[in-house]
Amino acid sequence: MDRILYTAMSGAQQGLQQQAVVTNNLANTTTTGFRAQLFAARAVPVQGEAATPTRVSTVASTPGTDFSPGPITTTGQPLDVAIDRGGWIAVQAEDGTEAYTRRGELQVNSNGVLEIAGRPVIGEGGPIIVPLESLLSMGDDGTLSAIGAGQGPDAIADIGRIKLVDPGQQPLVRGDDGLFRPPENEEGLVIPLPRDDAVTVVSGSLEGSNVSPVEAMVSMISAARYFEMQMSVITTADENDQRANSILSLQG
């Protein structure tokens, strides 16, 4: 059997993975604060005694994330915030660890916990608890104030400050839950980022997804054609192999 089958098969597999990445990006073109996933592949020579220099296999390179900012839209809602520059909001993940997001749609659940997409927002002492039935406002530094928080209808009280971080040059890693975290250190531990007082927010605004629908559609078409090309190579190689076996059987 021609080993080009394995070469084309690896290419087709990477084509499917690329389509999955682009499909996920397309599905999140309207998701607040979403960061597009990147896909890359590289050629690796096939190793082995029977390998030839013309045979290469395709493997996925380290996938990454496009951290470029998305468009800012004014909503006028006091709990909608857009992060200035390269900052992130700290939230509590499902496993209780600290993770980060650019999604700024803050909400208060029935228990008074400030959340983003169901994840508690972390403040100076853990998740922020908001007095129910109070009017809320957000300062540029992430300080949350409540009007009518139990000390009169006009009383204003600071109830917490959301933790804002800036990873700087340290790359963040996207988890399966869509949240970002710092990479593991040498001991295999993920160390939470410290608060960065230089990070500010713009209240009454939201940052949109940085996915371009037009570019994503072009990438989808390109990936589909690439997959079809690899499948065509597999079909041609299989047909050539069958013809060669037929000729050999006739000659024998």
Disulfide bonds with the S-S distance in Angstrom:
none
